[in-house]
């Protein structure tokens, strides 16, 4: 407890403490941090993947929807105006990434199990290039889980072999890492920014920790690299965990537990790892120990426009100029009336000003 809080308790009062006055290890909690940045066009639902062009401030979002003409890739200007939309028909998309060298937006097309890319200044007719197909490898090995009484449970993962590419991240050399949520795997495309399509996809890890038997039913999900690029951080959504993969030894271990629906990841310039907690309706920051040091945003209701106030099923983050942009997926997974997602009729992208560390 820092001295400001000690003084407040000694005086028998509760004082408000500004973020700037907090000590380094104090937890920052800002429930009202998320603001609406942009609303999707009417009838366009479930924004999931997001990326941005730091040079222009353009923000890109893709939808994870189902139906013959449901999915769109959208480009918004820095002030939230819709600048372009590209139809992807019935193939739902997940992760996006921006490649500055060739001004391309990279797309993980889950419906087609492909890695694709498109010019960053796309319009409705800009061609989409297939970069690679994600291979079918099936489920990882069984996972053994110890219990407090000394017994051991065994989780056997099933898979129909359908590749589900979900999130991706480039390293500084232009290699691309991508996660597969259904097969419990991490793949790599070497020299992705310069390889000739179809590029070769190689397996990095097929570890039981990358799969899940939990809810939501997505294993390996969001990805982020450490500053030295020796460690790949991996969200496991169904297990509420963030994992770390040692890229030298390929060892996978648990970095932190109990992030409710750990989804998209992004590393900020101050070394904090931000995680979208899609079932907690917030984004949390982890320090180098895996300890939560900030909790930003919350679900504050569905407004009269049919849009969520704050965050509702936040899926993917991207950081530009000290702002974090987050897709409000607002996906009703169970269909139960208890889910506020069932009330949403207009989907949004939120933004949050990041506090200083």
URWO-V320249 format. One line per field, one symbol per residue. ss: DSSP state (A for helix, B for strand, O for the rest). phi: phi as a letter, one per 30 degrees, with the letter a starting at -180 (. if undefined). Layout:
ss=???
phi=???
//
This chain:
ss=OOAAAAAAAAOOOOOOOOAAAOOOOOOBBBOOOBBBBBBOOOOOOOBBBBBBOOOOOOBBBBBOOOOOOOBBBBBBOOOOOBBBBBBBBOOOBBBBBBBOOOOBBBBBBOOOOBBBBBBOOOOOOOOOBBBBBOOOOOOOOOBBBBOOOOOBBBBOOOOOOOOOBBBBBBOOOOOBBBBBOOOOBBBBBOOOOOOOOOOOOBBBBOOAAAOOOOOOOOOBBBBBBOOOOOBBBBBBOOOOBBBBBBOOOOOBBBBBOOOOOBBBBBBOOOOOBBBBBOOOOBBBBBOOOOOBBBBBOOBBBBOOOOOBBBOOOBBBBBBBOOBBBBBBOOOOOOOOOOOAAAAOOOOBBBBBBOOOO
phi=.ddddedddddibccdcdedcddecddcbbdcddcdcacdeeicbhdbdbaacddcidccbbccbbkdbccbcbbcddciddcabbdchccdcbdbbccdechbccbcdddchbcbabedcdbdcddccdcacddcbiddddccbdcedjdbccccccaciddbdbbbaccddjdccbcbddcibccbcdhddbdcddddccdcabceddcbccbddbdebebacdedhdbcdbdcddchbccbcdddcidcbddacicdiebdbaccdcidccbdcdcchacbccddciddcabciadcjcdddicddicbhdcbcbcbhicccbdcdhcddcidddddedcdbbcbccbbddddd
//
